[in-house]
């Protein structure tokens, strides 16, 4: 029920208005002066204030300005009541932020219609604020979970770039949270009320990607019967997240570069230059410098993208964050599934710490989600995750990797693991990936990044 505060120094007028509004289903209250209205507003937090323009000591415009200056109050919609000869003052009040004005003598239908419009507007604004709050809590800085130095560094960078127009390049393996960081940059900055558009450059066929990004004019190609606005144009004022940008076709790379440099684009088949204001955040799990050397990625685009670079380490390199991540996912899926699981057994947390997490945070979330779903008690026990980590434990039990006295780097250790998996898989990369519990793409990325020397692996897929 909307709360309406009527402010008028004429007792009969405010009593009539209060009765009309109460009969219409509103929670109506009345104040006899601006000072009394301020006190009541602090207690009631009204949705709408219907105030007379001319009152003793404090008039309607002064009341509105005092309401604005008191930051602890959520600003209600202000409607000014005025005599016919003071319409110019009411118009001035609207310029200063009043929702509307009503001329005297008042008509019941006009009062109720104006109040209804004001209440509808307030409800829309409230829902928008709630949505922004939800988006911030889910995707803003608070959504980056962990207390490691890595998390602190990322949060620090997000705060530095969220209100800046500079491009950001996010690097990291699949599942490390690249899109989460991109959303945090957007939803914690001044563009948060504008669109956030995420595009997976690897998932859209090249023949469609250009028209999706830039739009097209009628007749641009067979079947283009009408104009279509591209994603860049539709996201004007907001943020475009280009995921897997390392897979972007060369022909489109040059057009992205133009958007970055000139802040403009042309639709397919169009002659008109369209100005766009978008913040571009890109992400990839590829080594773009190697892609440049191989001729698959433009060097000039790379340097335009990497003005600010955020590198996300794999979960195995920040295991101190695992308990907090597990707690976050436990709370999330308790709510989603209507469960009341209170904790995770210590042996489960030790197993999580010992596991190498090839799928990173995304894999950890999936494991906790399944455990919450199947757990029969108020504590997640080893049996609830046994199936998820069994393949990894089997693989670890059979490893025979010597660690020299002088020690060994993690990269060298990982190289040896990849070599052994490849040998056991008969040189087939997809089978080796399956043995290690990795996706084929993650395995191939690690193999190329670490430049593992071995016989050339076969790229045969397995079911």
Beta strands, then each sheet from edge to edge (+ up, - down):
strand 1: 3-7
strand 2: 27-31
strand 3: 48-52
strand 4: 77-82
strand 5: 100-103
strand 6: 168-172
strand 7: 196-200
strand 8: 215-216
strand 9: 228-229
strand 10: 239-243
strand 11: 264-265
strand 12: 274-275
strand 13: 279-284
strand 14: 308-312
strand 15: 343-344
strand 16: 379-380
sheet 1: 2+ 1+ 3+ 4+ 5+
sheet 2: 7+ 10+ 13+ 6+ 14+
sheet 3: 8+ 9-
sheet 4: 11+ 12-
sheet 5: 15+ 16+
end
